[in-house]
Amino acid sequence: MTPTVTPRCCGSFVLDASILVQGEHGVAEAPSIVYLIEAEETVLVDTSFGPVELMAERHPSYDCHREPGQALESVLADEGYAPADVDSVVLSHLDWDHCYNLDLFGAGTDVYVQRRELEYAIAPYPMHADRYDAKSLGRQPPWLTVDLTPLDGETELCPGVTAFPTPGHTVGHQSVAVEGDSETTVVAVDAVPTFDNVPDDGDRVRGLAMNDFEWWESAGEVCERADRILPGHEWGILDAEPAGLL
């Protein structure tokens, strides 16, 4: 079968606009996006943030919000799937807004993360502890009790679906290339958070990055590989509207 990718909204939150695009001012409402890949296997990229009440406790400044029908299990059901139907979950990275809700999936679902990301997230520097809900803050990261499968570099997950490293936003961020009949879709996630990070003039404008140099190279690789880019926090790829949190 020809692989397809469907981005879906699992809620939204507010943040400083410069986190998405350097130089922007004010605050922005960003969607939390998961990506359903239907190929020879069913692959889900990212799993969104956790229960709104817990996020209000752990990340109060982000004002996380989830409309009815936007919970991950509801989104999957709307696409005709139960969690048990998902063959694999790819975690682009382990920032808190991308990796909750893993308890929905059982032993039959593989959960992939780049080894480099996992090794850093276990004991990050204090300046990154909040991003990872680190144990040093007295929290339990949502992925800590999950049987993760570490990936070492570019890996074909099934025919036409390939995970590949795109570090920079975090130490071990990864994106996913999906080969269609006539185009390659790259689920870039936070390697390219919005379309404004890769304007039509060929420039690259980073958002929040742990390593500027690696981000620059990764954004370039995404642009080279992709006929179609699916960013990490871009309303324009969704059949959804902002909840009006601002």
N, C-alpha and C positions, 0 to 999 in steps of 0.2 A: 504494500500500500504506500501511497505518497504521504509522507509525514505532514501534519498540520500543527499549527501553534495557535492557541487561543489565550490571550491575556484576560484575566478577570480581577475585579476589584474586591478586596477583602477588608475594606475600611479606609480610613484616612487619618492623618494627624497633622499638626502644625509644627513648623520649624522655621528657623532663620533662613531666609531665602538664599543667603550666601553659601549654605551647606550644599545646596543643589547646584548653584552656579556662582562661581566666584565673582564678586563685584556687585551682585544684586543686593538691594536694600529692602528692609522690612521683613515681614513674615509671609510664608506661603503655606497653603494646604496641599499636602502631598498624598497621592493615593498609595495604598499598600497593595502591590500587585503580585499575583501568582500566575503561572503560565502552564497551561495544560498542553502537553505534546502528545498527539495521537499518532503513533507509528507502529512498527511491529510489536512494540511494547508501549504501555501507557506510562508517561514520565511527567512528573510534576516538578516544576522549578520553584522553590521557595514555599513557605507555609505561613507567612504573615506574622503579625504580632499576636500576643496572647490575650486573655480576657481583659476587657476594658478596665475592670475594677483593679486588677493586678497592675496593669500598665499605669493607671493613675497613681498607684502607690510607688512604683519603681521609676517612672519617667513622667512625673506630673506636668512638666513644662510642655510636653508634646500634645496634650489634650487628645488622646486617641479616641476615635469614634467609629462605630460600626453600625450601619443601617441594617434593618431586618433583611435577611436573605444574603448578607455578605459574610457570614461565618464560613470558614473553609469547608466544612461538611456540607453546608447548604449550596455553596458554589459548585462543588463536585456533583452533588445530586442534580443540580440544574443542568449540568452537562451530561447527565446519564450515568454517573459513576458513584460507587461507594468507595470509601477509603481502601477497602480490601482489593478493589480492582486496580489500584495503582501499583505498577510493577516496581517503580523506583522514584525516589524523591532526590532531587539535586538541590543541595543548599549552596546558593551562590557564595555566601559568606555567613558569618555567625553574629553579625550585628543583631540586636534584639528584635528589630522590626521585620526580620526575614526568617526566623527559625523556631517559632513557637508551634503549638498544635501537633507536634510529632506523636503525641500519645494516641492520635486517631489511627495510626498505622501499625499493623502487626508485623509478625516475623516474616511474612511473605513479601514485604516491601523493603527493598534495599534503600539505604539512605547514604548518599555520597557527599563528601566534602573534600576539598584539597587538604592533603596532609599538613602542608605548611600553615594553613589557616587554623586547623585543629590544634596543632602544637602551640601556636601563639595564643589562641583563645583560652587555653587551659590556665595560663598564668600571664596575662597581659601586663604591660606597664601600667602604673596607676592612672595615667592620663587617658587610657583606653578602657579602664575597668567598667565604667558605666555602660559603654557601648555593648560590652559582652556579658552584662549581668554577672560579673565575675564573682567567684567564691570569696575573694578578698573583701567584698562588700557585704558578706553574709547572705548572699543569694545563691540559688541553685540554677545555673544556666539550663534552659529547656532541653538542650541536647545531651546533657551530662549522663543521663541514664539510658540513652538510646544506643543501640548497637550500630555505630557509624562505620562506614567503609571508606577509609582514606584513599584518595587518588593521588598518584604521583605524576602530575603533568597531564598532557592531552590524552583523553581516553574515549574510545567509541563505546557508547552505552548500549546501542543497538543500531542496526543498519540505518544510516542517515542522521543519527543523533550523536553528537560528539561534544563532550565537555572539554574546555581548554582554559588554562590559567590566564587570568587578566588582573594581576595584582596592581596595587596602587591605592585604590579606595581602602582596602584592607590588605594585610600581609599576604593572604592566600585567596583572594577573590577569584571566582571562576565564572565564565559565561558558557553558553551552550549554542552550538551551531546546528541548525536543522536544515538538511538538504531537501528541497522540493524538486518538482519536475523542471522548473525553469529559474528558480532563484534560491538563494541561501538566506534564511532568516537567522539572525543572531539574537538570542535572548541575552542582552548585554547586562541587564540588571544595573548595578551601580558602577560598573565600568563606564557607563554612559547614562547618568541618572535621568536626563531630559534631552530633548532634541536641541535645546539651546547650548548644550555642551559640545555639539559637533555641527556648527552652523554651515550653511551651504557654501560659504567662501573657503572651506577647507581648513579653517582654524580649529583649534581645540581649546575649550574653556573648561577648566576642571571645576569640580565641586570639592567637597571635603575629601582629602586624600592623606593617607598615612605616608605615602611616598610619591612626591610629585613626578619624579622621573619615570617610575614604573607606571604611574597612571597614564602619562603621555604616550608611552609605548603601547600600553594595552588599548587605549582608545583608538590609536592608529591601527592596531591589528583588527579591532572590531570593524572599523570602517573599511579596511581592505577585504575582509572576509564576507561582509554582509551586503546583500542587495536590499535587505530590509532589516532595520534595527528596531528592537523592542527594548526601550529604556526601562529603568527601574522605578521611576516616579513621574511618569508622563501621562497626564489625563488624555492626551490626544490619541492614545492607542486603545482606549477603553470605551465601551458602551455604558458610560456612567458619568455622573456629574459630581463636582465637589459638594460636600454636605453643607457648606456655608458656615464653617467654623470660625471664619475671620470676621 
